[in-house]
Amino acid sequence: MNENPLSETIWTDLAVGVPAILGALCFLTAMVAVNRVRDALGRTNTMSVATGLGMVFFILAAFAHVTVEHGFTWVNLGEVLIAIFATFFVVTIASMTIARAVFMSDTPLDPDTDTRDLDE
């Protein structure tokens, strides 16, 4: 049995479960949206936002789980803040790089996609 009595309450289950479910919903929404977009450039744009937000929710769920099981520490909070910053940084740079590669490869784009800003 766990030594921490708070680990078995509904509030701790919610603190861990709600961010995890929200993260999963972000990825599910991204999957549905990607299947509705008609070109690679739009798919890249759709995935980047949902992936970044979903990962942040998963990081928060992991932090809540560790905090419930082992207690709060400043080191864990620092790790979470670094992980969230790194997630935003990596997702932003990766999505811009992939979108630029898609644009430069001359893949067919949907006629509704406006690329005037990318030509400059």
C-alpha positions as CSV (number, residue, x, y, z in Angstrom):
1,M,0.0,0.0,0.0
2,N,1.2,3.5,-0.7
3,E,2.4,5.6,2.2
4,N,0.9,8.8,0.8
5,P,-2.8,9.0,1.7
6,L,-3.5,11.7,-0.9
7,S,-2.5,9.4,-3.7
8,E,-5.8,7.5,-3.4
9,T,-8.2,10.4,-3.5
10,I,-10.4,11.5,-6.4
11,W,-8.6,14.8,-6.5
12,T,-5.3,13.3,-7.2
13,D,-6.8,11.1,-9.9
14,L,-8.3,14.2,-11.5
15,A,-5.0,16.1,-11.3
16,V,-3.3,13.4,-13.2
17,G,-6.1,12.2,-15.4
18,V,-7.5,15.4,-16.7
19,P,-4.3,16.7,-18.3
20,A,-3.6,13.3,-19.8
21,I,-7.1,13.1,-21.3
22,L,-6.8,16.7,-22.6
23,G,-3.4,15.7,-24.2
24,A,-4.9,12.7,-25.8
25,L,-7.8,14.8,-27.1
26,C,-5.3,17.2,-28.7
27,F,-3.7,14.4,-30.6
28,L,-7.1,12.9,-31.6
29,T,-8.2,16.3,-32.9
30,A,-5.0,16.7,-34.8
31,M,-5.5,13.3,-36.4
32,V,-9.0,14.2,-37.5
33,A,-7.9,17.6,-38.8
34,V,-5.0,16.2,-40.7
35,N,-7.3,13.8,-42.5
36,R,-9.5,16.7,-43.6
37,V,-6.8,19.0,-44.9
38,R,-6.1,18.4,-48.6
39,D,-2.4,19.3,-49.0
40,A,0.9,18.7,-47.2
41,L,1.5,22.3,-46.2
42,G,-1.9,22.5,-44.4
43,R,-1.2,19.2,-42.7
44,T,2.1,20.4,-41.4
45,N,0.4,23.5,-40.0
46,T,-2.4,21.5,-38.4
47,M,-0.1,19.0,-36.7
48,S,2.3,21.5,-35.2
49,V,-0.2,23.3,-32.9
50,A,-2.0,20.2,-31.6
51,T,1.2,18.3,-31.1
52,G,2.8,21.1,-29.0
53,L,-0.3,21.6,-26.9
54,G,-0.9,17.9,-26.4
55,M,2.7,17.3,-25.3
56,V,2.4,20.1,-22.7
57,F,-0.7,18.4,-21.2
58,F,1.2,15.1,-21.0
59,I,4.1,16.8,-19.3
60,L,1.7,18.4,-16.8
61,A,0.1,15.0,-16.2
62,A,3.5,13.4,-15.5
63,F,4.4,16.3,-13.1
64,A,1.1,15.8,-11.2
65,H,1.8,12.1,-11.0
66,V,5.3,12.5,-9.7
67,T,4.2,15.2,-7.2
68,V,1.4,13.0,-5.9
69,E,3.7,9.9,-5.5
70,H,6.9,11.6,-4.2
71,G,5.9,15.1,-3.1
72,F,6.7,18.5,-4.6
73,T,10.3,19.4,-5.3
74,W,11.7,22.5,-6.9
75,V,13.9,20.3,-9.1
76,N,10.8,18.6,-10.6
77,L,9.2,22.0,-11.2
78,G,12.4,23.2,-13.0
79,E,12.4,20.0,-15.1
80,V,8.8,20.6,-16.1
81,L,9.4,24.2,-17.1
82,I,12.5,23.2,-19.1
83,A,10.5,20.4,-20.8
84,I,7.6,22.8,-21.7
85,F,10.0,25.4,-23.0
86,A,11.9,22.8,-25.0
87,T,8.6,21.3,-26.4
88,F,7.5,24.7,-27.7
89,F,10.9,25.4,-29.1
90,V,11.3,22.1,-30.9
91,V,7.7,22.0,-32.2
92,T,8.0,25.5,-33.6
93,I,11.4,25.0,-35.3
94,A,10.4,21.5,-36.6
95,S,7.1,22.6,-38.0
96,M,8.7,25.7,-39.7
97,T,11.4,23.5,-41.2
98,I,9.0,20.8,-42.5
99,A,6.7,23.5,-43.9
100,R,9.5,25.2,-45.7
101,A,10.7,21.9,-47.1
102,V,7.2,21.0,-48.3
103,F,6.9,24.4,-50.0
104,M,10.4,24.2,-51.6
105,S,9.7,20.7,-53.0
106,D,6.9,22.0,-55.2
107,T,4.4,19.5,-54.0
108,P,0.9,20.1,-55.3
109,L,-1.0,22.5,-53.0
110,D,-4.7,22.9,-52.6
111,P,-6.0,25.9,-54.7
112,D,-7.4,27.5,-51.5
113,T,-3.9,27.6,-50.0
114,D,-2.5,31.1,-50.2
115,T,1.3,31.1,-50.5
116,R,2.0,34.7,-51.4
117,D,3.8,35.3,-48.1
118,L,6.0,32.2,-48.6
119,D,7.3,33.4,-52.0
120,E,9.1,36.4,-50.5
